[in-house]
Structures are given as C-alpha cells and as structure tokens.
Amino acid sequence: MRKIKEILRLRYEVGLSLRGVSQSLNIGYGTVTDYIKRAEQADLNWPIPSHLDERDLGLLLFPTQTVTGQRRFAEPDFLTCYSHLKKSKTVTRHLLWQEYRQQHPKDGYSYAQFCHRFKEWQGKQKRSMRQIHIAGEKLFVDYAGPTMEVVNPDTGELRTAQIFVAVLGASSYTFACAHWSQKLPDWLDAHVQALTYFGGVPEIIVPDNLKSAVSKIHRYDPEINASYLQLAEHYQTAIIPARPLKPKDKSKAEIGVQVVERWIIARLRHQQFFTLSSLNQAVRSLVDELNDKPFQKLPGTRRSQFKQLDKPVLRSLPSNPYQYTDIKRARVHIDYHIEYDKHYYSVPHHLVKQEVEVQVCDNTVAIYHHGQRIASHLRSYRKGTHTTLREHMPEAHKSVHDWSPERFLKWADNIGSETRAVISLLLQQKRHPEQNYRRVLALLSNAKKYGNERLNNACGRALLINSPTRSSIESILKQGLDKVVIETDAMMQQELALDTHENVRGADYYH
C-alpha cells in the first residue's frame, strides 16, 4: 500500500503524468491507471486523511476483494486438535482430519491442506524470547553427541571417550575435554577442569538433565545429585538445570556443542589416539585455537570477549580444587554396620535400623546422621570384612570384642599350669582361634562352680589320660575324680608286672 500512496502523491502533488509516475516507480502503466481510477471511484483526494492507515486504504480501493474474498472452506478448530494430540498417543492427525471431514463433508479441506494449515497454526503459537547473558553469570555445560575413539596399544581394543563442553554465556568462551564416561566421577572432574581453565567461578551452572546432574527430573523442582551439590557448595555457585525437553534454556551449550563437533571432533576424526591424555592434549590445542578465532559477525574473539566481559567478574577459585566424594544413603543393619563397596563399617549401636548418609573419598569413609558426623573410618578395599570401632558397641558386646588368645592364657595362668596347658591345646584345635573362644570360655567358667584348685586338678588328670577336652574335664569334676590321688609309681610297677606276665609272649617266642 505504500506504492499506492506514492502513486497518488506523484500524480496529484507533483503533477506527473501517468506514464511519468510509471517510469518513476518502475511499475506498469496499467497498474498506475488502475490505482488512479480506484482512488477516483472511492472519492479519495490528495492529501490522504491522516487517520487512514494502510489497511483502511486497502479496504477503500479494493472493497470487493476484501468483502467477498472469504474462504469457502470451513476452518478446523486447531486448538482442540492440538489438545487431543497431546492427551493421547493413539490420536493421529489423519484421525482428526477424518472427524473434521465428517462434520464438513462439502466444505472441508483435503488432508494435505489440513496438515499444512495445522503446521502454520503451530508455528504462530510459538514464542521465542531472546536471552540476554550477563557477564560472569551463567556457565552452560553439556556433552557432545559424537564420541572419540582411543586404541589400546597393547591389545588393539577400541574405547570411546565422551567430550565434555562448557561455554560461558556472555563471551561464549569455550572449554572441552575428554573422559571415558558420563558417570558422576568423570562429570564432576570435567567441571573442576573447566573452572580451572576459566580461572574463576560463575554465579550459576546450567546443566542438562543427565543422571549425573539430576537424580530426579522435575519441571519446577528437580532433585540435584548430592555429590554435584557438594561441588556447588565447594565453589560457592548454584546449579539450575535446564527444563526437560527445552533446549532453548541452554542454547549457548547447544551452539557450543555444535561448534566443538565441527571445529574439534571433525578435525580430529582422521587422527589415532592411544591414550586419553594424548586425546586431551589435541582437544586442548584446538580449544585454544577456537577461542582465538575471530567472530564472523562480532568484533574480537572469544578470548578477547572473555577478558573484557567474564573474567573481571568471575568469583575466585577456592584454595583447593574439589575432591570427588561419593555420597549414598544407607540403612544401619542390626549388627550396627553399614555396607559400602562390599565392606562393612560400624556406627553407634543406637542407630540400628535408621538411615544415614555415607560420604566416601579415596581414603576416608564419613557417616552422617541428620547432618552430624557420627563416625569416620579409614577406607578399606577388602571385600566382605568389617571395620569396627569399640566405642560403637553395646556394653555386652565390648567384653566379647575384647576376647583374645592372650587374654584366655593369662586367665588360665591364674588358675594353674595344667589349666594353661589345656587352654593352649584348645586354642589350637580350630584354624581360627575365634572359633574356640566359646568352648574355652565355657571351660574356664567352671572355676566359679568348683574353684581354681579343683579345675586345675581336673585339667591335670585330663592331660594324663590324654583327653584334654571340655566334656572330659567337666565329667571329671562332676564325678569328683579330680580329688582322687593318682599313684604314678604304683601304676608304673603294675605296668612292668603286666609286661612280664606268663601269658604275654616275648620276642624269643617267635624264634
């Protein structure tokens, strides 16, 4: 409609001929003639009233097209169609079109037109808000889709490495590194490397919703992984994950990943790497080159923008980098131990059946209850064994825990030498001394009932008859045989007499 105004101005204000107007505006002579006739029929003079906008001017000049040019097809209710598609996976566009044609058999659109107009309607419903990134505010992190291959030089085995990407919002300053997996230890180590590379800490880190970052996905209140939160506390930053299925929330990361895939991964695809460190060296070299590459539409480079925008406002790094700590929930068993990596660590016995938090690093296992540390152990890598602190035991268990071969032998010494000899033999019967503790304790407890002297005599008699067992000694005590004096010399004479009996054949009998 702007040319209509210009046609009228050149004709009535400047006074050009119709052909002159046509040549001036580079439009057809017939078009100029048609517009002038339509203006005369609408009684439109120059200057055009100021209250007439382009739409009103079109209605005046082309009333027939506007009034009678209504569609002869019935418009579908696309909002209702959209809601049906969202509610059920079984509803299709073809089904919705069939229902629409049943309602409008004569004036309905074809299926192709139905889909085309529905797609146009969907496009008009979307709104995209331009994000303004404040210097030093956000760091966007994600993993690239493609992986890199690393060859084991000894076996020829191929392993794939994941490429981690971090991009600062304001300057687009980029970092990338390779790890063997996207698991929690590698995920957190990648963050430590990225923050070290940037030399500072942003206010917010924006990750995707992978399992290492978000334990429980939720649109409004996601549950952040406990170890990831600990890293955030160490660096005094905040974790705000992008909304599920909303890539525009982390558009910087998406663009950064695309740049890394094209600028780094694609350029390294023909190179062969034998170690992860050699791959990381190549990646770091190309990352530096990327950050020094001039922008296509903006002045400077990523590095110059980083120095100008982000670097001055990033928070300082802590004195020590974050050390990975594995955090898990565990329930205390009835033996007041919790299990981690198939090893068992003790906690105070009053916490039996309660849930605790276990924080484990390379050398230490710390156990917390309601935020308070209740136990700390040196980490053990022995499977199936126990690490127990005496102060965690109930009083009844402490005495049992104090049992040892030396303690039993010292106890037996107080009773007598024969008792010590029997106890020493009993402690050696089983492979593990602990398996003999109960029978030794049962034997020594007879001192309370019979006294030390009788028990020692009974042990001496058991040794003499070569039966130093708990049952034999208790039988001797019950029958009072420990009180009977054994005449050793008389028995020896009797044995000699038996040796010379006439019924006993000697060696000469057989020669």
Secondary structure per residue as TSV (DSSP state, phi and psi in degrees):
chain	resnum	aa	ss	phi	psi
A	1	M	-	360.0	-15.3
A	2	R	H	-64.1	-34.5
A	3	K	H	-70.9	-29.2
A	4	I	H	-62.8	-45.9
A	5	K	H	-61.2	-40.4
A	6	E	H	-69.7	-35.0
A	7	I	H	-62.0	-47.3
A	8	L	H	-64.5	-38.2
A	9	R	I	-66.2	-45.4
A	10	L	I	-67.8	-32.1
A	11	R	I	-75.8	-47.2
A	12	Y	I	-97.9	-30.3
A	13	E	I	-92.1	-46.4
A	14	V	I	-82.8	-31.4
A	15	G	-	87.5	23.0
A	16	L	-	-73.5	154.9
A	17	S	-	-73.5	169.4
A	18	L	H	-62.0	-40.4
A	19	R	H	-68.8	-35.3
A	20	G	H	-65.0	-40.0
A	21	V	H	-63.1	-41.6
A	22	S	H	-60.9	-44.6
A	23	Q	H	-70.9	-33.2
A	24	S	H	-68.8	-39.8
A	25	L	H	-97.9	-1.3
A	26	N	T	58.7	44.4
A	27	I	-	-127.5	166.7
A	28	G	-	-65.7	147.0
A	29	Y	H	-62.6	-40.6
A	30	G	H	-63.4	-36.0
A	31	T	H	-65.9	-41.9
A	32	V	H	-62.6	-44.2
A	33	T	H	-61.4	-42.9
A	34	D	H	-62.7	-44.2
A	35	Y	H	-64.8	-39.5
A	36	I	H	-66.2	-41.7
A	37	K	H	-62.4	-42.8
A	38	R	H	-64.0	-36.9
A	39	A	H	-66.4	-39.7
A	40	E	H	-67.2	-38.7
A	41	Q	H	-66.9	-30.6
A	42	A	T	-88.7	6.2
A	43	D	T	55.2	41.0
A	44	L	-	-98.7	117.7
A	45	N	-	-109.2	167.9
A	46	W	S	-102.1	137.9
A	47	P	S	-77.6	152.9
A	48	I	-	-70.2	134.2
A	49	P	-	-53.9	140.4
A	50	S	T	-67.3	-22.9
A	51	H	T	-78.3	-9.2
A	52	L	-	-85.6	116.9
A	53	D	-	-92.9	-176.3
A	54	E	H	-64.8	-34.5
A	55	R	H	-68.0	-44.2
A	56	D	H	-64.8	-36.1
A	57	L	H	-64.7	-38.3
A	58	G	H	-65.5	-37.7
A	59	L	H	-65.2	-34.5
A	60	L	H	-71.5	-41.9
A	61	L	H	-82.4	-30.2
A	62	F	-	-128.5	61.7
A	63	P	H	-67.3	-37.3
A	64	T	H	-64.9	-43.1
A	65	Q	H	-66.1	-36.7
A	66	T	H	-76.0	-41.1
A	67	V	H	-78.7	-47.2
A	68	T	H	-91.9	-3.4
A	69	G	-	-86.8	31.9
A	70	Q	-	-74.6	152.4
A	71	R	-	-67.1	142.7
A	72	R	S	-92.5	1.4
A	73	F	S	-103.5	147.3
A	74	A	-	-79.1	127.5
A	75	E	-	-77.1	132.0
A	76	P	-	-70.9	156.3
A	77	D	-	-87.4	86.4
A	78	F	H	-66.9	-28.0
A	79	L	H	-64.6	-43.0
A	80	T	H	-65.6	-39.9
A	81	C	H	-60.6	-42.5
A	82	Y	H	-63.9	-41.8
A	83	S	H	-65.1	-37.2
A	84	H	H	-65.7	-39.3
A	85	L	H	-65.9	-34.8
A	86	K	H	-75.6	-31.7
A	87	K	H	-76.6	-31.8
A	88	S	-	-135.8	137.0
A	89	K	S	-77.2	-18.1
A	90	T	S	-84.3	-14.9
A	91	V	-	-81.5	131.7
A	92	T	-	-118.9	166.9
A	93	R	H	-66.3	-35.0
A	94	H	H	-64.8	-40.0
A	95	L	H	-64.0	-43.1
A	96	L	H	-63.6	-37.4
A	97	W	H	-66.4	-40.6
A	98	Q	H	-61.1	-42.0
A	99	E	H	-65.0	-38.6
A	100	Y	H	-64.1	-41.8
A	101	R	H	-70.5	-27.9
A	102	Q	H	-65.2	-35.5
A	103	Q	H	-78.7	-28.7
A	104	H	-	-131.6	72.6
A	105	P	T	-68.5	-27.3
A	106	K	T	-99.8	-30.5
A	107	D	T	-120.9	31.4
A	108	G	-	-96.7	155.1
A	109	Y	-	-73.4	157.3
A	110	S	-	-70.6	166.7
A	111	Y	H	-62.0	-40.5
A	112	A	H	-62.6	-43.8
A	113	Q	H	-68.4	-36.1
A	114	F	H	-59.1	-48.7
A	115	C	H	-66.6	-39.6
A	116	H	H	-63.3	-45.9
A	117	R	H	-71.1	-32.6
A	118	F	H	-66.4	-39.4
A	119	K	H	-65.6	-40.1
A	120	E	H	-63.2	-40.8
A	121	W	H	-63.7	-41.1
A	122	Q	H	-62.2	-40.2
A	123	G	H	-62.8	-32.9
A	124	K	H	-75.6	-18.9
A	125	Q	H	-81.0	-22.0
A	126	K	-	-78.5	141.5
A	127	R	-	-129.3	135.1
A	128	S	-	-119.1	121.6
A	129	M	-	-96.0	126.4
A	130	R	-	-69.7	127.5
A	131	Q	-	-88.3	135.6
A	132	I	-	-107.1	116.6
A	133	H	-	-94.8	121.5
A	134	I	-	-84.7	142.1
A	135	A	T	-58.1	130.4
A	136	G	T	73.4	8.8
A	137	E	T	-88.4	-52.1
A	138	K	E	-124.2	141.0
A	139	L	E	-119.6	121.6
A	140	F	E	-99.2	130.0
A	141	V	E	-128.0	146.0
A	142	D	E	-168.6	172.4
A	143	Y	E	-107.6	143.8
A	144	A	-	-72.2	151.8
A	145	G	S	-69.6	-54.1
A	146	P	S	-67.2	152.0
A	147	T	-	-114.0	168.1
A	148	M	E	-114.0	143.7
A	149	E	E	-95.0	138.3
A	150	V	E	-124.9	129.3
A	151	V	E	-100.5	128.9
A	152	N	-	-71.8	117.1
A	153	P	T	-67.3	-20.5
A	154	D	T	-86.7	-41.9
A	155	T	T	-108.1	-15.4
A	156	G	-	78.4	7.4
A	157	E	-	-70.8	139.2
A	158	L	E	-96.4	130.4
A	159	R	E	-124.1	146.8
A	160	T	E	-101.5	139.5
A	161	A	E	-111.4	138.6
A	162	Q	E	-88.2	142.5
A	163	I	E	-106.1	114.5
A	164	F	E	-89.0	138.6
A	165	V	E	-129.0	133.5
A	166	A	E	-131.1	133.1
A	167	V	E	-133.4	128.9
A	168	L	E	-78.8	139.3
A	169	G	T	-65.4	-47.6
A	170	A	T	-73.3	-44.1
A	171	S	T	-100.9	-11.8
A	172	S	-	62.7	20.5
A	173	Y	-	-62.9	128.7
A	174	T	E	-116.9	144.2
A	175	F	E	-132.3	145.7
A	176	A	E	-147.4	146.9
A	177	C	E	-154.7	164.7
A	178	A	E	-111.2	140.8
A	179	H	E	-137.6	164.1
A	180	W	S	-72.7	-24.8
A	181	S	-	-151.8	177.9
A	182	Q	S	-103.1	16.5
A	183	K	S	-71.0	167.7
A	184	L	H	-55.7	-47.7
A	185	P	H	-59.5	-43.4
A	186	D	H	-69.1	-38.1
A	187	W	H	-60.8	-46.1
A	188	L	H	-72.1	-37.1
A	189	D	H	-63.8	-35.7
A	190	A	H	-63.2	-38.3
A	191	H	H	-64.1	-42.8
A	192	V	H	-60.7	-43.9
A	193	Q	H	-64.3	-40.1
A	194	A	H	-64.8	-46.6
A	195	L	H	-65.9	-34.2
A	196	T	H	-66.1	-40.1
A	197	Y	H	-63.8	-41.5
A	198	F	H	-74.1	-23.8
A	199	G	T	75.0	19.1
A	200	G	S	-172.2	177.8
A	201	V	B	-123.7	128.4
A	202	P	-	-78.1	170.8
A	203	E	S	-72.8	-35.0
A	204	I	E	-136.0	139.4
A	205	I	E	-111.5	128.3
A	206	V	E	-112.5	101.2
A	207	P	-	-97.7	174.7
A	208	D	-	-83.0	-173.9
A	209	N	-	-99.3	36.6
A	210	L	-	-69.9	161.2
A	211	K	T	-62.7	-32.8
A	212	S	T	-67.9	-21.9
A	213	A	T	-99.4	-43.5
A	214	V	E	-122.0	116.7
A	215	S	E	-72.8	-37.3
A	216	K	E	-137.6	116.1
A	217	I	-	-77.3	133.4
A	218	H	-	-151.5	141.2
A	219	R	S	-62.7	-37.8
A	220	Y	S	-111.5	-28.9
A	221	D	S	-137.6	70.7
A	222	P	-	-69.7	151.5
A	223	E	E	-98.0	112.7
A	224	I	E	-77.9	142.7
A	225	N	-	-58.2	137.8
A	226	A	H	-61.4	-40.8
A	227	S	H	-68.0	-34.8
A	228	Y	H	-66.2	-39.6
A	229	L	H	-64.5	-37.0
A	230	Q	H	-64.4	-39.0
A	231	L	H	-62.1	-42.0
A	232	A	H	-62.4	-39.9
A	233	E	H	-66.5	-37.8
A	234	H	H	-63.7	-39.2
A	235	Y	H	-96.4	3.7
A	236	Q	T	55.4	51.4
A	237	T	-	-131.6	178.5
A	238	A	E	-121.3	148.6
A	239	I	E	-109.1	118.6
A	240	I	-	-128.3	96.6
A	241	P	-	-66.1	151.8
A	242	A	-	-66.6	152.6
A	243	R	-	-65.4	144.9
A	244	P	T	-58.7	136.0
A	245	L	T	61.6	28.0
A	246	K	-	-125.7	76.2
A	247	P	G	-62.8	-22.1
A	248	K	G	-68.7	-19.0
A	249	D	G	-64.8	-24.4
A	250	K	G	-130.9	47.9
A	251	S	H	-61.0	-32.6
A	252	K	H	-61.8	-41.4
A	253	A	H	-66.7	-40.5
A	254	E	H	-62.3	-43.9
A	255	I	H	-68.0	-41.2
A	256	G	H	-62.1	-40.3
A	257	V	H	-63.2	-42.8
A	258	Q	H	-62.7	-41.2
A	259	V	H	-65.4	-43.0
A	260	V	H	-64.4	-40.4
A	261	E	I	-62.0	-39.9
A	262	R	I	-84.0	-36.7
A	263	W	I	-89.1	-28.5
A	264	I	I	-113.6	-59.8
A	265	I	I	-63.0	-43.8
A	266	A	T	-64.6	-37.1
A	267	R	T	-74.2	-22.4
A	268	L	T	-97.1	4.4
A	269	R	T	-66.1	-24.9
A	270	H	T	-92.6	-8.0
A	271	Q	-	-87.9	149.4
A	272	Q	-	-110.9	130.7
A	273	F	B	-117.4	141.0
A	274	F	S	-109.6	-13.7
A	275	T	S	-139.1	157.5
A	276	L	H	-68.2	-34.1
A	277	S	H	-66.3	-38.5
A	278	S	H	-66.4	-36.2
A	279	L	H	-64.0	-42.2
A	280	N	H	-66.5	-33.9
A	281	Q	H	-63.5	-43.0
A	282	A	H	-65.9	-40.9
A	283	V	H	-63.9	-43.9
A	284	R	H	-62.6	-38.7
A	285	S	H	-62.2	-43.1
A	286	L	H	-73.6	-29.4
A	287	V	H	-63.8	-45.3
A	288	D	H	-61.3	-39.9
A	289	E	H	-65.7	-39.2
A	290	L	H	-63.2	-43.7
A	291	N	H	-69.3	-19.9
A	292	D	T	-95.1	-2.7
A	293	K	S	-76.6	131.1
A	294	P	B	-63.8	145.8
A	295	F	-	-67.2	153.3
A	296	Q	S	-80.0	-38.0
A	297	K	S	-118.6	-2.6
A	298	L	S	-122.3	156.2
A	299	P	S	-74.5	149.0
A	300	G	S	81.7	-164.7
A	301	T	B	-126.5	174.9
A	302	R	H	-60.6	-40.2
A	303	R	H	-67.0	-42.7
A	304	S	H	-66.0	-38.1
A	305	Q	H	-66.8	-37.0
A	306	F	I	-62.8	-46.5
A	307	K	I	-65.0	-31.2
A	308	Q	I	-84.3	-38.5
A	309	L	I	-103.4	-61.5
A	310	D	I	-81.0	-46.0
A	311	K	G	-57.2	-42.2
A	312	P	G	-64.3	-23.0
A	313	V	G	-111.3	-2.1
A	314	L	S	-66.9	144.3
A	315	R	B	-73.7	154.0
A	316	S	-	-70.2	148.1
A	317	L	-	-71.9	147.5
A	318	P	-	-65.7	164.6
A	319	S	S	-63.3	-34.4
A	320	N	S	-119.5	138.7
A	321	P	-	-68.0	158.8
A	322	Y	-	-65.3	133.8
A	323	Q	-	-103.1	127.4
A	324	Y	-	-58.0	130.4
A	325	T	-	-127.3	122.7
A	326	D	E	-83.7	125.5
A	327	I	E	-117.5	124.7
A	328	K	E	-138.9	158.8
A	329	R	E	-96.4	141.9
A	330	A	E	-145.0	151.4
A	331	R	E	-106.8	135.2
A	332	V	-	-73.7	127.3
A	333	H	-	-79.2	169.9
A	334	I	T	-65.6	-17.1
A	335	D	T	-91.6	20.0
A	336	Y	S	49.9	42.3
A	337	H	E	-128.1	149.9
A	338	I	E	-113.9	155.8
A	339	E	E	-108.0	132.4
A	340	Y	E	-141.3	124.2
A	341	D	T	52.4	42.3
A	342	K	T	63.4	20.8
A	343	H	E	-121.7	153.6
A	344	Y	E	-118.0	129.2
A	345	Y	E	-120.4	140.3
A	346	S	E	-83.0	153.2
A	347	V	-	-134.1	164.9
A	348	P	-	-52.6	135.0
A	349	H	G	-63.2	-21.8
A	350	H	G	-73.0	-6.7
A	351	L	G	-95.1	13.8
A	352	V	T	-55.8	135.4
A	353	K	T	74.9	1.1
A	354	Q	-	-96.5	159.4
A	355	E	E	-93.3	135.6
A	356	V	E	-129.1	167.4
A	357	E	E	-108.6	130.5
A	358	V	E	-109.8	124.1
A	359	Q	E	-116.6	119.4
A	360	V	E	-124.7	127.5
A	361	C	-	-115.5	-164.8
A	362	D	S	-61.4	-38.0
A	363	N	S	-117.6	-11.5
A	364	T	E	-131.1	142.7
A	365	V	E	-117.8	111.6
A	366	A	E	-109.5	136.2
A	367	I	E	-119.5	130.0
A	368	Y	E	-121.0	146.7
A	369	H	E	-134.6	117.6
A	370	H	T	54.8	40.0
A	371	G	T	82.5	-5.1
A	372	Q	E	-103.8	133.4
A	373	R	E	-72.5	125.4
A	374	I	E	-112.6	-14.7
A	375	A	E	-160.3	150.5
A	376	S	E	-146.1	131.3
A	377	H	E	-132.8	152.9
A	378	L	E	-69.9	136.0
A	379	R	-	-69.4	136.5
A	380	S	-	-118.4	138.9
A	381	Y	-	-103.3	11.1
A	382	R	-	-82.2	124.4
A	383	K	T	-79.3	139.7
A	384	G	T	77.9	4.1
A	385	T	-	-106.0	173.1
A	386	H	E	-120.3	144.8
A	387	T	E	-117.6	113.6
A	388	T	-	-127.4	131.7
A	389	L	-	-98.2	136.2
A	390	R	G	-61.0	-36.5
A	391	E	G	-67.9	-13.2
A	392	H	G	-83.7	-9.3
A	393	M	S	-87.2	152.6
A	394	P	-	-68.2	161.2
A	395	E	H	-59.4	-37.6
A	396	A	H	-65.6	-28.2
A	397	H	H	-86.5	-21.7
A	398	K	H	-64.8	-40.0
A	399	S	H	-65.1	-39.3
A	400	V	H	-66.1	-37.1
A	401	H	H	-65.0	-27.6
A	402	D	T	-81.5	-5.8
A	403	W	-	-60.9	141.9
A	404	S	-	-160.7	157.6
A	405	P	H	-56.6	-39.7
A	406	E	H	-64.3	-36.9
A	407	R	H	-67.5	-41.5
A	408	F	H	-67.3	-39.0
A	409	L	H	-66.8	-36.6
A	410	K	H	-67.2	-37.8
A	411	W	H	-63.4	-43.9
A	412	A	H	-65.2	-33.7
A	413	D	H	-60.3	-35.3
A	414	N	H	-69.7	-19.5
A	415	I	H	-90.8	-47.1
A	416	G	-	164.9	164.1
A	417	S	H	-68.1	-35.5
A	418	E	H	-65.3	-39.3
A	419	T	H	-63.5	-41.0
A	420	R	H	-61.7	-40.7
A	421	A	H	-63.3	-41.3
A	422	V	H	-66.4	-44.6
A	423	I	H	-62.8	-39.2
A	424	S	H	-61.6	-40.0
A	425	L	H	-68.1	-40.6
A	426	L	H	-65.2	-37.5
A	427	L	H	-68.6	-16.5
A	428	Q	T	-98.5	-2.3
A	429	Q	T	-69.8	-40.5
A	430	K	S	-99.0	159.5
A	431	R	S	-64.1	-40.7
A	432	H	S	-106.1	125.5
A	433	P	G	-55.8	-31.7
A	434	E	G	-59.7	-27.8
A	435	Q	G	-71.5	-13.9
A	436	N	G	-101.3	-4.7
A	437	Y	H	-60.6	-42.2
A	438	R	H	-66.1	-42.8
A	439	R	H	-69.2	-34.6
A	440	V	H	-65.6	-43.9
A	441	L	H	-63.1	-39.0
A	442	A	H	-64.3	-39.1
A	443	L	H	-67.2	-46.0
A	444	L	H	-67.9	-26.2
A	445	S	T	-66.3	-14.9
A	446	N	H	-67.2	-16.8
A	447	A	H	-64.1	-30.3
A	448	K	H	-68.2	-33.5
A	449	K	H	-87.5	-41.2
A	450	Y	H	-110.6	-13.4
A	451	G	-	93.5	159.2
A	452	N	H	-66.5	-38.7
A	453	E	H	-66.1	-48.1
A	454	R	H	-63.9	-40.6
A	455	L	H	-63.5	-41.0
A	456	N	H	-65.5	-40.0
A	457	N	H	-64.9	-40.1
A	458	A	H	-64.5	-39.2
A	459	C	H	-64.3	-39.1
A	460	G	H	-64.0	-41.0
A	461	R	H	-66.6	-38.6
A	462	A	H	-63.6	-38.7
A	463	L	H	-65.4	-36.4
A	464	L	H	-66.5	-38.3
A	465	I	T	-90.9	9.0
A	466	N	T	59.7	42.6
A	467	S	-	-138.3	61.7
A	468	P	-	-81.1	66.7
A	469	T	S	-118.9	160.8
A	470	R	H	-61.9	-43.0
A	471	S	H	-65.2	-39.7
A	472	S	H	-65.4	-43.5
A	473	I	H	-65.9	-41.8
A	474	E	H	-66.1	-34.9
A	475	S	H	-65.6	-41.1
A	476	I	H	-61.8	-42.5
A	477	L	H	-66.2	-41.5
A	478	K	H	-64.5	-38.7
A	479	Q	H	-86.7	-3.3
A	480	G	T	72.1	15.8
A	481	L	G	-67.7	-18.9
A	482	D	G	-67.3	-18.5
A	483	K	G	-85.7	-15.4
A	484	V	S	-80.6	127.6
A	485	V	-	-80.8	130.2
A	486	I	-	-93.5	118.8
A	487	E	-	-83.5	96.0
A	488	T	H	-67.8	-43.1
A	489	D	H	-64.6	-42.1
A	490	A	H	-63.8	-39.5
A	491	M	H	-65.7	-34.8
A	492	M	H	-68.7	-39.8
A	493	Q	H	-64.8	-39.9
A	494	Q	H	-63.6	-38.9
A	495	E	H	-65.9	-37.4
A	496	L	H	-65.6	-39.5
A	497	A	H	-64.2	-40.1
A	498	L	H	-64.4	-32.5
A	499	D	H	-68.3	-26.5
A	500	T	T	-102.5	14.5
A	501	H	-	-65.2	146.6
A	502	E	T	-65.2	-22.7
A	503	N	T	-84.5	-7.3
A	504	V	S	-93.3	119.2
A	505	R	-	-80.2	134.2
A	506	G	-	-92.3	-172.4
A	507	A	G	-72.0	-26.0
A	508	D	G	-71.6	-20.1
A	509	Y	G	-62.9	-30.3
A	510	Y	G	-94.6	9.9
A	511	H	-	-122.2	360.0
